Amino acid sequence: MSGGCAATHLERMRRAASRSLLALVLGPRRRLWRQWRSPILRWLKILSCDDHDLFRAGLKQALVLLDPDAELLEASNAGEMLALVDSHGDLDLLLLDHGLPDAEGLGLLSTVRGQFPALPVVMISASEEPALARAALDAGAVGFVPKTATPGVLVSALRLVLAGGVYVPPVALTG
């Protein structure tokens, strides 16, 4: 190799080694690093709003599959949820239960979408009614996940939503 070619080859090898080191250090978080294109690494921050403690605990376990380092905030009612969304402007996602006792699900969804239009909201519901799933999506939800879904389906739906897509469950396509 000539001097110029050797220097170019050496520089390419250095860049490749640097990328390999970055991949080794970031591991599965590399996608997140690329998504925000920020020199400062940032983890997911998700707010879960459901009135059942047991469901929120199970959801927390399922979200470990999405990102083990994700920060999960929890609210048990609409008032707590709205206060947390207002005080945490860096939320990446809101998981909103349709059946909260202190608020009507679709009305609360419309309120959240009106006050925080940039925040993606995935509605979670015990109901598998196709009309409800379609109504939630029409009201601005970027996904609708029935509580009967498996953790794998939930994680796949959230990955799609976090990538900018909309998750439409099979139940919304029937009836």
JOHUUR-V266643 format. One record per pair of residues at least 24 apart in sequence whose C-alpha atoms are under 7 Angstrom apart, sorted by the first residue. I is the first residue (numbers start at 1). J is the second residue. If there is no record, write none. Layout:
# JOHUUR-V266643
i->(I | I)
j->(J | J)
This chain:
# JOHUUR-V266643
i->(43 | 43 | 44 | 44 | 44 | 45 | 45 | 45 | 45 | 45 | 45 | 46 | 46 | 46 | 46 | 46 | 46 | 46 | 47 | 47 | 47 | 47 | 47 | 47 | 48 | 48 | 48 | 48 | 48 | 48 | 49 | 49 | 49 | 49 | 49 | 49 | 49 | 49 | 50 | 50 | 50 | 50 | 50 | 50 | 51 | 51 | 51 | 62 | 63 | 65 | 66 | 77 | 78 | 78 | 92 | 93 | 93 | 93 | 94 | 94 | 94 | 95 | 95 | 95 | 95 | 96 | 96 | 96 | 96 | 97 | 97 | 97 | 98 | 98 | 98 | 99 | 106 | 110 | 113 | 128 | 130 | 130 | 130 | 130 | 133 | 134 | 142 | 142 | 143 | 143 | 144 | 144 | 145)
j->(69 | 70 | 70 | 71 | 92 | 70 | 71 | 72 | 91 | 92 | 93 | 71 | 72 | 73 | 91 | 92 | 93 | 94 | 72 | 73 | 74 | 93 | 94 | 95 | 73 | 74 | 75 | 94 | 95 | 96 | 74 | 75 | 76 | 77 | 81 | 95 | 96 | 97 | 75 | 76 | 77 | 96 | 97 | 100 | 76 | 77 | 100 | 151 | 155 | 155 | 155 | 102 | 102 | 103 | 119 | 119 | 120 | 121 | 120 | 121 | 122 | 121 | 122 | 123 | 124 | 121 | 122 | 123 | 124 | 123 | 124 | 125 | 123 | 124 | 125 | 125 | 136 | 139 | 140 | 171 | 171 | 172 | 174 | 175 | 172 | 172 | 166 | 167 | 167 | 168 | 168 | 169 | 169)
